Amino acid sequence: MSTQVRIVNSGFIRDFFKDFLPNSQAVALAIILVVSFVLIYSLSDLLMPVFVSIVLAFLLEGLITKAEILKMPRLPAVYLVFSVFMACLGFLLFYLMPMVSQQAVELVQHIPEIISRAQTGIMRLPEIYPKWISESKIQQMMFAVQRELLTYGQNVLSISAASVVGLVSVMIYLFLVPMMVFFLLKDKQLLVTWFLQFMPRDRHLTVRVWEEVDMQIGNYVRGKFSEVFILWAVSYVTYAAMGLNYSMLLAVCMGLSVIIPYVGATLVTFPVLAVAYFQWGFGDDEFMYVVIAYSIIQALDGVVLVPILFSEAVNLHAIAIIVAILFFGGLWGFWGVFLAIPLATVVKAVLTAWPRIGDNNLDTNC
C-alpha cells in the first residue's frame, strides 16, 4: 500500500513539473530567473554600484542606438553620449544639488516659524467650531505633534552623525559609476559575448523574453527620465515666475514624484500647497494662482506627457503597479521603487511568453 502511495506521489510531482516546465527552454529560463534573482538579492548591497551602472548604461544605450541609426560610428557615438551624460552629472552635482540643499536648509530654519503660525491658526478652531473641537483636544494634538517633531529631529541628528560613511560611499559611487558606465557602453559587444558563454545553448525562449523586456524597459526608463526632467523644468520656471519660496526644491520634488506612480503625485501636493499657504495665506490671490498652476501641471503630465512618452511602454494595471512598488520597494528600497514597473514588466513578459500546457511549438520550431 505504501509503495502505491509513493508511486502516486512521485507521478503527481512528475506531472506537476512537466506542466510547469513543459520543455527544456522553460527549464533554462526558470534557472536563469532564479539564479539572477538570488544573486541580485544577496549581492545588492555589495554590487549596487554595478547595478546602478548597468541601469545608466541601459538608459544611454538607446541614445547611442539612435545615433547609429543616423550613420554615426559606435565609438564616436559612445564618446558623444557619455560626454553629455558627464555634463548633466556635473550640472546635477555642482549647480542643482547645492541650490536644493540651500533651500532645504532655509526651509528647516523656518520650521519653528511655520509651526508657530500653524499653532496660532489651529488654536482659533475652538472659537470657530466650539461644538466640534475643544481647546483641550487641540492642546493634546499639538503636544503629540511637537513630540513627534522632537523624535524626528533626534533621528535626523543621529543620521547626520553617521553621514561620514554615507559621504565616503557617495564619493566611491561618483568615481566608479561613470567609469563603469563608459566601459559598459564602449565594450558592450565584448561583454555580451563573454556573458553568453555561461548561458545554456537552448535559450530561444529566454531570448524571446529578453527582446520584449529590452524594448519595454528601455522605453519606460528613457520615458521616465524624460518625464522627470520636463516636469522639473516646467515646475521650476512656473514657481520661480510666481515668486514662490523654495521653487527649486519644490520643482525637484515635483520631478521625482513621478518615480512613484499615484503615490508620488499625492505626496508632493502637501509641501507645494503648504509653502504657498504660509507665504501668502488662503485669502491671497497668489495662493489660488499656485493651486491653479499646480493643477494644470499635474493635468498636463497625466493627459499629455505620459501618453506621448509611454505610448510604446507596456500597459500595467494600477493594482499590479501598486503591488510591484510595495514588493520591490520592500526588497531594495529606493531603487526597488524606481525599478518596480520595469521589474513588473519582466514578470509580465515571462508570464506572457511562458509555454502553456500542451504547447510544443518551441521544441519543434526552434
Buried (B, 14 or more C-beta within 10 A) or exposed (E): EEEEEEEEEEEEEEEEEEEEBBBBBBBBBBBBBEEEEEEEEEEBEEBBBBBBBBBBBBBBBBBBEEBBEEEBEBEEBBEBBBEEBEEEBEEEEEEBEEBBEEBBEEBEEBEEEBBEBBBEEBEEBBEEEEEEBEEEEBEEEBEEBEEEEEEEEEEEEEEEEEEEEEEEEEEEBEEBBBEBBBBBBBEBEEBEEEEEEEEEEBBBBBEBBBEBBEBBBBBBBBBBBBBBEBBBEBBBEBBEEEEBBBBBBBBBBBBBBBBBBEBBBEEBBEBBBEBBBBBBEEEEEBBEBBBEBBEEBBEBBEEEBBEEBBEEBBEBEEEBBBBBBEBBBEBBEEBBBBBBBBBBBBBBBBEEBBBEEEEEEBBEEE
